[in-house]
């Protein structure tokens, strides 16, 4: 596939895994990595066979997370916003994800937001990107919370208007390399 060829060409540090039988499905929007664990949301795009395949390939423990059917992906309701901090949607799906993940990794700090889009941000290299124009949150309070979480160097709003029209989010448009 074109994506695999591009990854092999531009990210030689990665080892691409390909399930042989085609039964496994695993969407990156369902995979959330902390410093000690990998959490995988079981959704319409990720199945138990995909979780098991990643479990066999990962050097970190992999845990399946059930969060309800209302959200598209795990990262639709919870993402890392600092080295040990998670921003999550204060919805049934977000609270279910928090509970499942807290049962495994108790040291995470959790920050609730009222809008799912606000729970979909990208933390990398001491900075954070978030969807600009979030409606359910006071954006100034939200960015101050993000800045405080990890003493971030930069908090960057990203216009996701056109991408959001087709259910796309920040984490859908990113590949974080180790």
ABEGO torsion letter per residue (X at the ends): XAAAAAAAAABAABBBBBBAAGABBBBAAABBBBAABBBBBBBAABBAAAAAAAAAABABBBBBBBAEAABABAAAABBBABAABBBBBBBAAAAAAAAAAAAABAABBBBBBABAAAABBBBBGGBBBBBBGBAABBAAAAAAAAAAAAGBABBBBBBAAAAAAAGBBAAAABBBBX
